[in-house]
Amino acid sequence: MAKVLAGLRVVEMGTFITGPAAAMYLGDLGADVIKVERPGTGDPFRSFKGGLYSPHYQTYNRNKRAITLDTSKDEDRALFHQLIETADVFIQNFRPGVAEKLGAGEEDLKALNPRLVYCAISGFGTSGPYRDRPAYDTVAQAASGFLRLLMPPTNTRVIGPAIADAMTGFYAALGVLAALFERQTTGRGRRIDVSMLEAMCHFNLDSFTHYFSEGEIMGPLSRPMVSQSYVFACSDGKWLALHMSSPPKFWEGLAAVIETPDLFDDPRFATREARIDNQDALIAFMAPIFRKRTRADWCERLAAAEVPHSPAYDSNEALEDPQAKHLQLKVSAEHPVMGTFTTVRTPLSFDGERSLDVLPPPTLGEHDAEIRAELAKRRATVAD
């Protein structure tokens, strides 16, 4: 594993997704991430599916060590502050004001370690009328205008993964790296604030740009229509995706594959603009054709014609694809208590080296003794 952040210590006091994700992204790059949790219960995500090692928790907590501390107790708060003295980065995702009550506010921690990069993640920001509102993924998606791009036109409901949570963590990690770069020159840390609302508004930039430049309010079908994207069921019940974009050669290849050379004689399908305007009719025309063959058959034919496509995989299929296997996307490690842990590696490679090593998510307090011993050794060294 190319540990490009080796030697960097990150202390995370995070729950659920945003804070843990930010810390995990840094851990994936080799940082020593120490997760601080409450004794007994830990991160609430631990218990989302029985026990204290739920798949929800596992997703965002690999490549970390864990210590349990109750910072309302003087002894544990002192240990926490000693840990901060060794840290380069601190990440928390509490509502504004909560970190201060836990002895983890910026003032307290920067007094201990002026070089500390302090990252605070919130739902709506540290000021303003919504400052104290609870915020979760769906709330942030909705407030940023992004949720409307995912809501299906029929049988309308919330769909998809926790994009706002994961992306906010990503933006937080990006901010941390920028502050660390600056610290090389100034010698001082920074406070980084990122809210889920701000992160998702930035992530939703394409939609806002269309509105600002053209007055267009995008909906769930806006981008698929313009990019000419489709999904079709095949004869074996499996799904196939096409992204036809603009080049005429893609459409010419598709027409040959589906054996409809006269496709473009129909004025509804003759040009890019016509196909966009008549997307429903085009889907209705092609859907029965794709139901005639298996997905594997279609993929072989589409690949030969260089038509942009992919099987629309489920999670049990995607990592078994030959290209995914070639890229070694699936990685595993053995946890001494929980057994085999399997995950998807970081997508970054450095000098051609893939990050194939992974540290399984820690059990609650797994590294208590180890980290406390490190701090005790440091105290003894400083005393000498």
C-alpha angles and dihedrals in degrees: 000000000000100000098194091166095048110144093032116116121206122188112200125194095177139141135199110353122318100062096034091048093052091051093044092054088056091045090053087061093053105271118145100245118192115192114208114206139171114263116256100014109030122178107005088229089070093074100042093110107023128297122019100290106067121166087245090061094041092056096067104026109065120121093035141110120220136218129177117224132165101208092191085075117077095226094050093043089053090051090048091052090049088053090052090054088063095045134100096191136027121194127189133163104193126134111273111284098021096093090056091056090052094052090253101106121133095250094053095046098042089051087059095042119016090185091060118122103218115201119191119186120194140168102241105003135270096285140027135068095302096045095116099037118118111247131194134170099280092045092054093045090051096045092050095051092245098110092065088061091060102040110110113238091232128042085015117212142131111287139174137038130310095282096160093053095048095043093048088054089050093052090047091053090048090052091049092053091049091051091048090052091052091047089063087070104032101033089221132107127232137221111238120197122189126166128200089238093055093044094051094044088055091046088051091056096124092059093049092047091055089051095046095046103034107014087241118150105207123218135188093283098042099091097036090053094051095041089043094231122171142175122205135185115233131211093269093054093254123127133239130197128209129190107189100173116173115309111106090218090071091056093043089053092048092050089054093047094050089043097237104125090164092059093111094050087076105086090216090065102028098100139025091252092049092050091051092050092047101039095134092052091048092051090049089051097048101037096075090047093056091050089066098072138037121262092248090054092050093047092053092051094044092048091052089053093045093238112160105249146130138187107263093236131200117223092264090059109035099075092046092062112114093242093048089050091049090053090049091229094160114072132175141192136180120249112204092228108020098042126220116011117195125188144147116273125235109278093230123100124187120209088344093306116129122210100243099154118089135180110220117238108275124248114240109294092353094149099036095118094040096052094041089053090051091052092047090051090050091050090051092049092050091047090054 
